[in-house]
Structures are given as structure tokens and as C-alpha cells.
Amino acid sequence: MALRFAARWPERLLGLVLVEVSDIHLGTLIGERWMARLVERVNAMKPDVTVVDGDLVDGNVRRVEPLLPVLKGLRAPLGVWAVSG
């Protein structure tokens, strides 16, 4: 979905692609295959910045450890930023 911003948006940011991913709930229901497909879809959008926010982990954080290599596959030239809760 493309969003159009008001004229106040700084010109230097026009064309910036930011992908936001939320409520993944890793650990209880989400497995490696599902996460790998999500990473592929996000990377296919060719984001300049990727933000992962809110409800990243469900339950025990140790269950998520095997998924870290998959999450590290997210790519964005200006960075991939995450907040766990």
C-alpha cells in the first residue's frame, strides 16, 4: 500500500520506502518456514528502512533463538530496527 504524505513532508525523504512489521508473536505458533517467507516478502519490497515493532515474541524468549538467523535476513540500507514489546 502506498501512502501519500502532505506537502510538509521533507523533499529529501520523498521516495523513501519504510516497511513496518508488527505483531509477529514468534515462539508459540510461528515457525521458521513462516518467518522465512515473511522475510522474503519484506525484502522484496526493497525497503530503505525496516521497523519491527510490537509483540515480537510470545512466551519464552529462548524459543525464538533458533529464528534469529532468519530474522537477520531482513535487509534495508538505512537499517532494520526492532522493539520487542
Summary of the structure (lengths in Angstrom):
residues: 85
radius of gyration: 14.4
end to end distance: 24.7
largest distance: 45.6
contacts: 186
relative contact order: 0.23
helix: 31%
strand: 19%
